[in-house]
Amino acid sequence: MISINGDSVQVLEILFLTTMITLLPSLLVMTTSFARYIISFSFLRTAMGTQQTPPNMVLVGLALILTYFTMAPTLSQIKTEAYDPYVAEEISQEEFLELASVPLKEFMLRNTRENTMRMFCDLAHVDMPDISDPAAMELPMRIIIPSFMTTELQRAFTIGLLLYIPFMLIDIVVSCTLMSMGMIMLPPSMISAPFKLLLFVTLNGWELLFSNLVQGFR
C-alpha cells in the first residue's frame, strides 16, 4: 500500500489506471466508430486532390466529434451501469470491466458482418452463435474486436471507392478535353480541382457525407 494525499491507494489500482490510460487511444480506434470516419475522410481528401486540405488535425477532430455523437448512447449506458456504481464503490474493478464491456459488445455486434465473425470463430475454434442471438454476447473480446475492425475496414474502403468515382470521372473528362485540345503539357489536376470543389460544394457534400456515415451505424 502507498499513501497519496493521506489516502491509501493500492498499487494494483495505480497500475490498472496507468494501463487503461496507455491503451485508451487503441481502444478508441478498435472499439468505436472512429476508424470508419477517419478512413473515409482520408479517402475524400485524396479523391478531391486537395493535398493537405483539410489538414490532419481537422480530420481527426471531425472524426472524434462524430465518434462521440455516434457513441453517446453507448457511453451513457457504460456510465450508468458501470462507472457510477464503481465510483460509488458498489462494485469491484473486475465487475466494472465486465459491466462496461457489455454495451461495447452490443455496439460492435450490431455493426459486425456475420461472415466476418464466422471467420474469426473458425480461426479460434469457437462455435459461432447467431450474431443476433443473446449467446453472441458470450463471445470473448479477442473475437469480437477483430471481427468489428475487419468489418469497419471493409465498409470504410467501400465508402472510399464510392467517393472516388465522381471525382475520377471529372479527372477523365478534363484529361480527355485537354488532350483533344492539344494541351498535353497542362496538368489535368490543375483544371479539375476547381470543378471537384464546385461539385462537392454544390451538392452540400459535407452534410451528405456526415449524415450517411452516421446513419450507417446501427
C-alpha positions as CSV (number, residue, x, y, z in Angstrom):
1,M,0.0,0.0,0.0
2,I,1.2,3.6,-0.7
3,S,-0.2,6.8,0.5
4,I,-1.3,9.7,-1.7
5,N,-2.7,12.9,0.0
6,G,-3.4,10.8,3.1
7,D,-5.5,8.3,1.2
8,S,-4.3,4.7,0.8
9,V,-4.3,3.5,-2.8
10,Q,-3.5,0.0,-3.9
11,V,-0.5,-0.4,-6.2
12,L,-2.6,-2.6,-8.5
13,E,-5.2,0.1,-8.9
14,I,-2.5,2.6,-10.0
15,L,-1.1,0.0,-12.5
16,F,-4.6,-0.6,-13.8
17,L,-5.3,3.1,-14.3
18,T,-1.9,3.6,-16.0
19,T,-2.5,0.7,-18.3
20,M,-6.0,1.9,-19.2
21,I,-4.7,5.4,-20.0
22,T,-2.0,3.9,-22.2
23,L,-4.4,1.7,-24.1
24,L,-7.1,4.4,-24.4
25,P,-6.1,5.5,-27.9
26,S,-6.0,1.9,-29.2
27,L,-9.4,1.2,-27.6
28,L,-10.8,4.3,-29.2
29,V,-9.7,3.1,-32.6
30,M,-10.6,-0.6,-32.2
31,T,-14.0,-0.5,-30.4
32,T,-15.7,2.7,-31.7
33,S,-16.8,4.3,-35.0
34,F,-13.6,6.4,-35.2
35,A,-11.8,4.2,-37.8
36,R,-14.6,4.4,-40.4
37,Y,-14.8,8.1,-40.0
38,I,-11.1,8.9,-40.3
39,I,-10.5,6.5,-43.2
40,S,-13.5,7.9,-45.1
41,F,-12.2,11.5,-44.6
42,S,-8.8,10.5,-45.8
43,F,-10.2,8.9,-49.0
44,L,-12.3,12.0,-49.6
45,R,-9.3,14.3,-49.4
46,T,-7.2,12.1,-51.7
47,A,-10.0,11.8,-54.2
48,M,-10.5,15.6,-54.3
49,G,-6.8,16.1,-54.8
50,T,-6.6,18.9,-52.2
51,Q,-3.3,17.7,-50.8
52,Q,-3.3,18.6,-47.1
53,T,-6.6,20.5,-47.1
54,P,-8.4,19.9,-44.7
55,P,-5.3,19.3,-42.5
56,N,-4.9,16.1,-40.5
57,M,-5.8,17.9,-37.3
58,V,-9.2,19.0,-38.7
59,L,-10.0,15.5,-40.0
60,V,-9.1,13.9,-36.6
61,G,-11.2,16.5,-34.8
62,L,-14.2,15.8,-37.1
63,A,-13.7,12.0,-36.6
64,L,-13.6,12.5,-32.8
65,I,-16.7,14.7,-32.7
66,L,-18.7,12.3,-34.9
67,T,-17.4,9.3,-32.9
68,Y,-18.7,11.0,-29.7
69,F,-22.0,11.7,-31.4
70,T,-22.4,8.1,-32.5
71,M,-21.1,6.5,-29.3
72,A,-23.1,8.8,-26.9
73,P,-25.8,6.2,-26.1
74,T,-23.2,3.5,-25.5
75,L,-21.1,5.8,-23.4
76,S,-24.1,6.9,-21.4
77,Q,-25.0,3.2,-20.8
78,I,-21.5,2.5,-19.6
79,K,-21.6,5.5,-17.2
80,T,-24.9,4.5,-15.8
81,E,-24.4,0.7,-15.4
82,A,-20.6,0.5,-14.7
83,Y,-18.8,3.8,-14.0
84,D,-21.3,5.3,-11.5
85,P,-21.5,2.1,-9.3
86,Y,-17.7,1.8,-9.4
87,V,-17.2,5.4,-8.3
88,A,-19.7,4.8,-5.5
89,E,-17.6,1.7,-4.5
90,E,-20.6,-0.6,-5.1
91,I,-18.7,-2.9,-7.5
92,S,-15.1,-4.0,-7.9
93,Q,-12.7,-3.4,-10.8
94,E,-13.4,-6.8,-12.2
95,E,-17.2,-6.2,-12.1
96,F,-16.7,-2.7,-13.6
97,L,-14.8,-4.1,-16.6
98,E,-17.4,-6.8,-17.1
99,L,-20.3,-4.4,-17.0
100,A,-18.5,-1.8,-19.2
101,S,-17.8,-4.4,-21.8
102,V,-21.5,-5.3,-22.3
103,P,-22.6,-2.0,-24.1
104,L,-19.4,-2.1,-26.2
105,K,-20.1,-5.7,-27.2
106,E,-23.6,-4.8,-28.2
107,F,-22.5,-1.9,-30.3
108,M,-19.8,-4.0,-32.0
109,L,-22.0,-7.0,-32.7
110,R,-24.7,-4.7,-34.2
111,N,-22.1,-3.4,-36.7
112,T,-20.3,-6.6,-37.5
113,R,-20.9,-8.8,-40.5
114,E,-21.8,-12.4,-39.7
115,N,-19.4,-13.8,-42.3
116,T,-16.5,-11.9,-40.7
117,M,-17.5,-13.1,-37.3
118,R,-17.7,-16.7,-38.5
119,M,-14.2,-16.5,-40.0
120,F,-12.7,-15.4,-36.7
121,C,-14.7,-18.0,-34.8
122,D,-13.4,-20.7,-37.1
123,L,-9.8,-19.4,-36.6
124,A,-10.3,-19.5,-32.8
125,H,-12.1,-22.9,-33.0
126,V,-15.1,-21.4,-31.2
127,D,-18.7,-22.3,-32.0
128,M,-20.4,-19.5,-33.9
129,P,-23.8,-18.5,-32.5
130,D,-26.2,-16.4,-34.5
131,I,-25.0,-12.8,-34.4
132,S,-28.4,-11.6,-33.3
133,D,-28.7,-14.3,-30.6
134,P,-28.0,-13.3,-27.0
135,A,-25.5,-16.1,-26.9
136,A,-23.2,-14.0,-29.1
137,M,-22.6,-11.7,-26.1
138,E,-20.7,-14.6,-24.5
139,L,-18.1,-14.5,-27.3
140,P,-14.7,-13.2,-26.0
141,M,-13.4,-9.8,-26.9
142,R,-10.5,-11.4,-28.8
143,I,-13.0,-12.5,-31.4
144,I,-15.5,-9.6,-31.3
145,I,-12.9,-6.8,-31.7
146,P,-11.0,-8.1,-34.7
147,S,-14.3,-9.0,-36.4
148,F,-15.6,-5.5,-35.8
149,M,-12.4,-3.9,-37.0
150,T,-12.3,-6.0,-40.2
151,T,-15.9,-5.1,-40.9
152,E,-15.2,-1.4,-40.3
153,L,-12.2,-1.6,-42.7
154,Q,-14.3,-3.2,-45.4
155,R,-17.1,-0.6,-45.1
156,A,-14.6,2.3,-44.9
157,F,-12.9,1.2,-48.1
158,T,-16.3,0.7,-49.8
159,I,-17.2,4.3,-48.9
160,G,-13.8,5.4,-50.2
161,L,-14.5,3.7,-53.5
162,L,-17.9,5.4,-53.8
163,L,-16.3,8.7,-53.0
164,Y,-13.6,8.2,-55.7
165,I,-16.0,7.5,-58.6
166,P,-17.5,11.0,-59.2
167,F,-14.1,12.8,-58.8
168,M,-12.4,10.2,-61.0
169,L,-15.0,10.9,-63.7
170,I,-14.2,14.6,-63.6
171,D,-10.5,13.8,-64.0
172,I,-11.2,11.7,-67.0
173,V,-13.4,14.3,-68.7
174,V,-10.8,17.0,-68.1
175,S,-7.9,14.9,-69.3
176,C,-9.8,13.9,-72.5
177,T,-10.7,17.5,-73.1
178,L,-7.2,18.8,-72.7
179,M,-5.8,16.0,-75.0
180,S,-8.3,16.8,-77.7
181,M,-7.3,20.5,-77.5
182,G,-3.6,19.5,-77.7
183,M,-2.8,20.9,-74.3
184,I,-0.8,17.9,-73.2
185,M,1.7,19.8,-71.0
186,L,-1.0,21.3,-68.8
187,P,-1.6,19.2,-65.7
188,P,-5.2,17.9,-65.7
189,S,-5.3,18.1,-61.9
190,M,-4.9,21.9,-62.0
191,I,-8.0,22.3,-64.1
192,S,-10.1,19.5,-62.5
193,A,-9.6,20.7,-58.9
194,P,-12.0,23.7,-59.1
195,F,-14.6,21.5,-60.8
196,K,-14.3,18.9,-58.0
197,L,-14.7,21.6,-55.3
198,L,-17.6,23.1,-57.2
199,L,-19.4,19.7,-57.4
200,F,-18.7,19.0,-53.7
201,V,-19.9,22.4,-52.5
202,T,-23.0,22.5,-54.8
203,L,-24.1,19.0,-53.5
204,N,-23.5,20.1,-49.9
205,G,-21.0,17.3,-49.7
206,W,-20.0,17.6,-46.1
207,E,-23.6,17.2,-44.8
208,L,-24.3,14.4,-47.2
209,L,-21.1,12.6,-46.1
210,F,-21.7,13.1,-42.4
211,S,-25.4,12.0,-42.5
212,N,-24.6,8.9,-44.5
213,L,-21.7,7.9,-42.3
214,V,-23.7,8.4,-39.0
215,Q,-26.8,6.6,-40.4
216,G,-24.5,3.7,-41.5
217,F,-24.1,2.6,-37.9
218,R,-26.8,0.5,-36.2
